[in-house]
Amino acid sequence: MECVRKVCDDLYWVGGNDHRLALFENIHPIPRGVSYNSYLLLDEKTVLFDTVDWSIGRQFLENVAAVLKGRDLDYLIINHMEPDHAASIEEILLRYPNVTVISTEKGFLLMRQFGFDVEKMEEVKEGDTRCFGTHTITFVEAPMVHWPEAMVSFDITNGVLFSADAFGSFGALDGKLFNDEVNFDRDWIDDARRYYTNIVGKYGAHVQALLKKAATIDIKMICPLHGPVWRNDLGYILDKYQHWSTYEPEEKGVLIAYASMYGNTENAAHVLATKLVEKGMHNVALYDVSNTHVSQLISETFKYSHLVLASVTYNLGIYPVMHNFLMDMKALNVQKRVVGIIENGSWAPKSGSLMKECLDEMKQMSILNEELSFVSSMNDANRNEMDALVDGILDSMKDA
């Protein structure tokens, strides 16, 4: 049976939800599932905006047929060719052979690469428009948000922005389509941040370019390809994207990420957290990098102004999971953070200097002079260094 929602006059959500998928892109855990959003416009011509992952293909096809109610599908607009949105193109072509596909030059290139044989096609570029009756759509190129072919489509008639992967989120909708049908700040913001930072985070400059374009149009509603549709309070999500895409922290606080083999480096991390809280800094988050997925660590790094990395030395190097975290930070363009260092090693503490070398390769990372280095386990001789690190963190917050 169909499962659809009306978005606004003439426009319907015909996507679906996936609770069976464990790893998005086979790497990022999604315990709350994910939605694949597709939208169908009923005008003088019928227009489908993107398709869905094949995992929910059957539901999607039932939804499209139910909304069309016997009408043919005239146009398919492909904003983004990643398979979680484009895998069902072939089924649409088979079921609606008269459909004309609209996309960018690079979009059609990727269709050919994925093996889709499109006979009726219209290539569009920045600023082109198409009128489908009462609704006129204009196309805005959004390269590297987060694939090179990406574009967004804007309905000039009603102010709906079909934003591709921008403004999306992990998490299945489960009947709640709109942002005002959920408590976004309580239940969704962490998934939205983790989605942005890990999927789009590297391309902040490109997101900034898209935000500048968006500021020139009168957006009334945002329809992303994942997560809730934004029909009010657009300033909330736009402000988040402004912070994330410029790598400015959302909050003044401290993320402590530790890598510990036998609990001694973990103890140092807990001592640091306790002393910070005792001195009034209550916004402290503590994570063991060995049992926290790196996508969560990246998300939290984008959230907080300060980062403390505490690592044991392993084979004269950085503990492997901590090194992986640092490589992801570099790959996703993390910058503009104040960082404290804690190193441990039973015979040759080296992790601190090696972590600083990694951080030096990132942009605008301010490494505190105060650092803690100890052998095997902390003792009274390390108290002064720990207290100095606490004070250094708090003093740097005063300057921020």
C-alpha positions in Angstrom: 0.0 0.0 0.0 1.2 3.5 -0.7 2.6 5.6 2.1 2.8 9.3 1.0 2.5 12.8 2.6 1.3 16.0 1.0 4.1 18.6 1.2 2.1 21.6 -0.1 -0.3 22.3 -2.9 0.5 20.1 -5.9 3.5 18.5 -4.2 3.8 15.1 -2.5 6.5 13.2 -0.7 6.8 9.7 -2.2 10.0 8.5 -0.5 10.4 5.9 2.2 12.4 4.9 5.3 15.0 2.2 5.8 15.5 0.7 9.2 17.4 -2.4 7.9 20.5 -0.6 6.8 23.2 -0.6 9.5 25.9 1.5 7.8 25.2 4.5 5.6 27.7 4.4 2.7 28.8 1.2 4.3 30.8 3.2 6.9 28.6 5.4 9.1 26.3 3.7 11.7 22.7 4.7 11.5 20.9 3.2 14.5 17.8 5.4 13.8 17.7 4.4 10.2 17.5 6.8 7.3 14.9 8.3 4.9 15.2 8.5 1.2 13.1 11.5 0.0 11.6 11.9 -3.4 9.0 14.4 -4.4 6.3 14.4 -7.0 4.7 17.6 -8.5 1.3 17.4 -10.1 0.9 20.3 -12.5 -0.1 20.4 -16.2 3.0 18.2 -16.4 3.9 15.7 -13.8 7.5 16.0 -12.4 9.4 13.6 -10.1 12.3 15.1 -8.2 15.0 12.4 -7.7 14.4 8.7 -6.9 15.5 6.5 -4.0 17.8 3.7 -3.0 16.7 0.4 -4.3 16.3 -1.0 -0.8 12.9 0.8 -0.7 12.2 0.7 -4.4 9.0 -1.2 -4.1 7.5 1.3 -1.7 8.7 4.1 -3.8 7.1 2.8 -7.0 3.8 2.2 -5.2 3.9 5.7 -3.9 4.5 7.3 -7.3 1.8 5.3 -9.0 -0.7 6.1 -6.2 -0.1 9.9 -6.5 -0.2 9.8 -10.3 -3.6 8.0 -10.2 -3.2 6.8 -13.8 -1.5 9.9 -15.2 1.8 9.4 -17.1 5.0 10.7 -15.6 6.3 13.5 -17.9 9.6 14.6 -16.3 12.2 13.2 -13.9 14.6 15.8 -12.4 17.8 14.3 -11.1 19.6 16.7 -8.7 22.1 14.2 -7.4 23.3 10.9 -8.9 24.6 9.1 -5.8 23.0 5.6 -5.9 21.0 6.2 -2.6 19.0 8.6 -4.7 19.5 7.4 -8.2 19.4 3.6 -8.0 15.7 3.5 -9.0 16.1 5.6 -12.2 16.0 2.5 -14.4 12.7 1.3 -12.9 11.1 4.7 -13.6 12.4 4.6 -17.2 10.9 1.1 -17.6 7.5 2.0 -16.1 7.2 5.4 -17.6 8.9 5.2 -21.0 7.7 8.6 -22.1 9.5 10.4 -19.3 12.0 13.1 -20.1 15.0 13.2 -17.7 16.4 16.6 -16.7 19.9 16.9 -15.2 23.3 18.5 -15.6 26.0 17.5 -18.1 27.9 15.8 -15.3 24.7 14.2 -14.1 24.1 12.5 -17.4 27.8 11.5 -17.5 27.3 9.7 -14.2 24.1 8.1 -15.4 26.1 6.5 -18.3 28.8 5.4 -15.9 26.1 3.7 -13.7 24.7 2.0 -16.8 21.4 3.9 -17.2 20.3 4.2 -20.8 18.4 7.5 -21.0 16.8 8.3 -24.4 14.8 11.4 -23.7 17.0 14.0 -21.9 17.2 17.7 -21.3 20.5 19.1 -20.1 20.3 22.2 -17.8 22.8 24.5 -16.3 23.0 27.3 -13.8 20.1 29.7 -14.2 18.0 27.7 -16.7 14.3 27.4 -16.0 11.5 25.0 -17.0 7.8 25.8 -16.8 5.5 22.8 -16.1 2.2 24.7 -16.0 1.7 26.9 -13.0 5.0 26.0 -11.5 8.3 27.3 -12.9 11.6 25.6 -11.7 15.0 27.2 -11.9 18.2 25.2 -11.6 21.2 26.1 -9.4 24.5 24.3 -9.7 25.9 23.0 -6.4 29.1 21.3 -7.3 30.8 19.3 -4.5 27.8 19.5 -2.2 28.9 16.8 -2.1 29.4 15.3 -5.6 30.6 17.3 -8.6 27.4 16.9 -10.6 25.0 18.1 -7.8 22.5 20.8 -8.4 19.4 22.1 -6.5 16.1 23.0 -8.0 14.0 25.9 -6.9 10.2 26.3 -7.5 9.8 30.0 -8.2 6.1 29.7 -7.9 5.8 28.5 -4.3 9.3 29.0 -2.9 10.2 25.3 -2.4 13.9 24.4 -2.6 14.7 20.9 -3.6 18.1 20.9 -1.9 19.6 17.5 -2.8 21.9 16.3 0.0 22.2 19.8 1.6 20.2 20.3 4.8 19.8 16.5 5.2 20.1 14.2 8.2 20.5 10.7 9.2 17.4 9.2 10.9 14.2 7.6 9.5 11.1 9.9 9.4 8.6 7.3 10.6 5.6 9.3 9.6 6.9 12.7 10.8 7.8 14.5 7.6 8.1 18.2 8.8 10.6 19.8 11.1 7.8 21.1 13.3 6.4 17.6 13.8 9.6 16.6 15.7 11.7 18.1 18.5 14.6 18.8 16.1 17.0 20.3 18.7 16.4 17.4 21.1 16.1 14.4 18.8 17.6 15.3 15.4 20.4 17.8 15.7 23.1 15.3 16.5 22.2 13.1 13.5 22.0 16.2 11.3 25.4 17.4 12.4 26.9 13.9 12.1 25.5 13.7 8.6 26.8 17.1 7.5 30.2 16.8 9.0 31.0 13.3 7.7 29.3 13.5 4.3 29.7 17.2 3.3 32.1 18.5 5.9 35.2 18.6 3.7 33.5 21.0 1.3 32.8 24.0 3.4 33.8 26.5 0.8 31.3 24.9 -1.7 28.5 25.0 0.9 29.3 28.6 1.5 28.9 29.3 -2.2 25.5 27.5 -2.2 24.4 29.5 0.9 25.3 32.7 -0.8 23.2 31.7 -3.8 20.3 30.7 -1.5 20.4 34.1 0.1 19.3 35.6 -3.2 16.1 33.7 -3.5 12.9 33.7 -1.4 12.9 30.2 0.1 9.7 29.2 1.8 10.4 25.5 2.3 13.4 23.2 2.0 12.9 19.6 0.7 16.2 17.6 1.3 16.9 14.1 0.1 17.3 12.8 3.6 15.5 13.8 6.8 12.7 16.3 7.6 11.3 18.9 5.3 11.8 22.4 6.6 8.6 24.4 6.4 9.3 27.0 9.1 12.2 28.2 11.3 14.5 28.1 8.3 16.9 30.3 10.2 17.7 27.5 12.6 19.1 25.1 10.1 20.7 27.9 8.0 22.6 29.1 11.1 23.9 25.6 11.7 25.1 25.3 8.2 26.8 28.7 8.5 28.7 27.4 11.5 29.6 24.0 10.1 30.6 25.3 6.6 32.9 28.0 8.1 34.2 25.5 10.7 33.2 27.8 13.5 32.3 25.9 16.7 28.6 25.8 17.7 29.4 25.9 21.4 32.2 26.9 23.8 33.1 23.6 25.4 35.7 20.8 25.6 35.7 17.5 23.8 38.1 15.1 25.4 39.0 12.1 23.2 41.2 9.5 24.8 43.0 6.3 23.6 43.9 4.0 26.4 45.1 0.4 26.5 44.9 -0.5 30.2 43.0 2.5 31.8 45.8 4.8 32.8 45.4 7.3 29.9 41.6 7.0 30.5 42.2 8.0 34.1 44.1 11.1 33.0 41.1 12.1 30.8 38.7 11.7 33.6 40.9 13.7 36.0 41.0 16.5 33.4 37.2 16.4 32.9 36.6 16.5 36.6 39.0 19.5 37.2 37.4 21.4 34.3 33.9 20.9 35.7 35.1 21.9 39.2 36.4 25.1 37.8 33.1 26.0 36.2 33.4 24.5 32.6 30.4 22.2 32.6 30.2 21.7 28.8 32.6 18.8 28.7 32.2 15.7 26.5 34.4 12.6 27.1 34.8 9.8 24.5 36.9 6.6 24.3 38.1 6.5 20.7 38.3 2.7 20.8 34.6 2.3 21.2 33.2 5.4 19.7 32.7 5.4 15.9 34.9 8.0 14.3 31.8 9.7 12.6 30.6 10.6 16.1 34.0 12.0 17.1 34.1 14.1 13.9 30.6 15.4 14.7 31.6 16.4 18.2 34.8 18.0 17.0 32.7 20.3 14.8 30.4 21.1 17.8 33.0 22.2 20.5 35.5 25.0 20.5 38.2 23.0 22.3 39.6 19.6 21.8 41.9 17.5 24.1 43.6 14.5 22.6 44.9 11.9 25.1 46.8 9.0 23.7 49.0 6.2 24.8 52.2 5.6 22.7 51.9 2.4 20.7 54.8 0.9 18.8 56.5 4.2 19.1 53.6 5.9 17.4 50.1 7.2 18.0 47.5 4.6 19.1 45.9 3.4 15.9 42.4 4.4 16.6 43.5 7.9 17.6 45.6 8.1 14.5 42.6 7.2 12.4 40.6 10.0 14.2 43.3 12.5 13.3 43.4 11.4 9.7 39.6 11.8 9.4 39.9 15.3 11.0 42.4 16.2 8.3 40.4 14.6 5.5 37.3 16.4 6.5 39.1 19.8 6.8 38.6 20.3 10.5 40.0 23.7 11.6 39.8 26.6 13.9 40.0 24.6 17.2 42.1 25.0 20.3 43.8 21.7 21.1 45.4 20.3 24.3 47.7 17.3 24.3 48.1 14.4 26.8 50.6 11.7 26.1 51.5 8.5 27.8 54.1 5.8 27.3 55.8 3.3 29.5 59.3 3.5 28.0 59.2 6.1 25.2 56.4 8.6 25.2 56.1 9.8 21.6 52.3 10.2 20.9 52.2 13.8 21.9 54.8 15.1 19.5 53.4 12.9 16.7 49.8 14.2 17.3 51.1 17.7 17.2 52.8 16.9 13.8 49.4 15.8 12.5 47.6 18.9 13.9 50.3 21.2 12.3 49.1 19.9 8.9 45.6 21.2 9.6 44.4 24.8 9.2 44.2 27.2 12.0 44.7 24.7 14.8 46.0 26.4 18.0 47.9 23.9 20.1 48.2 24.9 23.8 51.7 25.2 25.2 50.5 23.5 28.3 50.6 19.7 27.8 50.7 16.7 30.0 53.2 13.9 29.5 53.5 10.9 31.9 55.0 7.4 31.9 52.7 4.4 32.6 50.3 6.1 35.1 49.8 9.5 36.6 51.2 10.3 40.1 51.7 13.3 42.3 54.6 14.5 40.1 52.1 15.2 37.3 49.7 17.3 39.3 51.2 20.6 38.3 51.2 19.7 34.6 47.5 18.7 34.8 46.6 21.9 36.7 48.5 23.9 34.1 46.6 22.2 31.2 43.3 22.9 32.9 44.2 26.6 33.4 45.5 26.8 29.8 42.2 25.5 28.4 40.1 27.9 30.6 42.4 30.9 29.9 42.1 30.3 26.1 38.3 30.4 26.4 38.5 33.8 27.9 40.3 35.0 24.9 37.9 33.4 22.5 
